[in-house]
């Protein structure tokens, strides 16, 4: 099967169809809670990140509140697709407001990483930020600060209901 056909089956967006930095969805996000619908949202999130990364080669956005670049890495995709796929609202927030969340979220608190969480062991601290979107509600952005380099890595994005 040609590469384009495989990509069309996996990604819910077509490369090159953008509104600003946001890919335009070609399919609707499933709203249910069945395992199949959660898996579909996970594919949508991963597809979104693939296109966002292609459109943003530096894979980082400057956050005005932290005055730091927030980097998008494989861990960002892995953790967000695992957590945000559980709720329609989180998938919607991610796919519609991603860049503005990274740019405009405000710091709420800083905490040490969870001791028994393997994905958080690489961080010296976890920063929780929130973004208030008037027509949507509150969206939580979790950022990890890497030990040593002090790079800020997007860890997870979820909608707060």
SVG drawing of the C-alpha trace seen along z (x, -y; Angstrom):
<svg xmlns="http://www.w3.org/2000/svg" viewBox="-21 -36 44 38">
<polyline fill="none" stroke="black" stroke-width="0.4" points="0.0,0.0 1.4,-3.5 2.7,-5.5 0.0,-8.3 -2.8,-5.7 -1.4,-4.3 -1.1,-7.9 -4.6,-8.7 -5.9,-5.7 -3.9,-6.5 -4.0,-10.3 -7.3,-12.1 -5.8,-15.2 -4.2,-15.9 -0.8,-17.5 -1.1,-21.0 -4.6,-21.7 -4.1,-24.3 -5.8,-27.1 -2.9,-29.0 -0.7,-26.3 -3.7,-24.1 -4.5,-21.2 -8.1,-21.1 -9.8,-17.8 -11.2,-15.7 -13.1,-13.4 -15.2,-14.1 -13.8,-13.1 -15.8,-10.3 -17.6,-11.3 -18.3,-8.0 -16.5,-6.0 -16.1,-2.6 -12.7,-1.1 -12.9,-1.5 -13.8,-5.2 -10.9,-5.8 -8.5,-4.0 -9.8,-6.3 -9.2,-9.4 -5.6,-8.1 -5.0,-7.8 -6.4,-11.3 -4.1,-12.7 -1.0,-11.0 -2.0,-12.1 -2.4,-15.6 1.1,-15.6 2.6,-14.1 1.3,-17.0 2.1,-19.6 5.7,-18.4 6.0,-18.5 4.7,-22.1 6.9,-23.1 10.4,-21.8 11.8,-23.4 9.2,-21.4 8.9,-24.2 6.6,-27.2 7.5,-30.1 5.3,-30.4 4.8,-34.0 4.1,-33.3 7.1,-31.0 9.3,-33.0 10.7,-29.7 10.3,-27.5 8.1,-24.5 9.5,-21.6 7.3,-18.9 9.0,-15.5 8.1,-11.8 7.2,-11.7 4.7,-14.5 2.9,-12.5 3.0,-9.3 1.7,-10.7 -0.9,-13.0 -2.3,-10.4 -2.6,-7.9 -4.4,-10.4 -6.3,-12.8 -7.8,-10.0 -9.9,-9.0 -12.1,-12.1 -13.6,-13.7 -13.1,-17.2 -9.4,-16.7 -9.0,-15.4 -11.0,-18.4 -9.0,-20.9 -5.7,-19.5 -6.6,-19.4 -8.2,-22.8 -6.2,-25.0 -2.8,-23.3 -0.5,-26.2 -2.3,-28.8 -2.3,-26.5 1.5,-26.2 1.8,-30.0 -0.6,-31.4 -1.1,-28.9 -0.5,-30.4 1.5,-28.7 -0.6,-27.4 1.9,-25.4 5.2,-23.6 5.6,-20.1 8.3,-17.4 7.8,-14.6 5.8,-11.5 8.3,-9.0 6.8,-5.9 6.1,-7.3 8.7,-6.0 8.0,-8.8 8.5,-11.6 11.9,-10.3 13.8,-12.4 12.3,-15.6 13.6,-17.8 10.1,-19.4 6.6,-19.4 4.9,-22.6 1.1,-22.7 -0.3,-25.5 -3.9,-26.3 -5.4,-28.0 -8.8,-29.6 -10.5,-29.4 -13.7,-31.5 -15.8,-29.3 -14.4,-26.0 -13.4,-26.2 -10.2,-25.3 -7.4,-23.3 -4.5,-21.9 -1.0,-21.8 1.6,-19.8 5.3,-20.6 8.3,-18.7 11.7,-20.4 14.5,-18.1 17.3,-17.4 20.6,-18.9 19.5,-20.8 16.5,-22.4 14.6,-22.1 10.8,-22.5 9.0,-19.5 5.3,-19.4 4.2,-16.4 0.4,-16.3 -2.7,-18.3 -6.2,-17.6 -9.5,-19.4 -10.7,-20.2 -14.4,-19.5"/>
</svg>
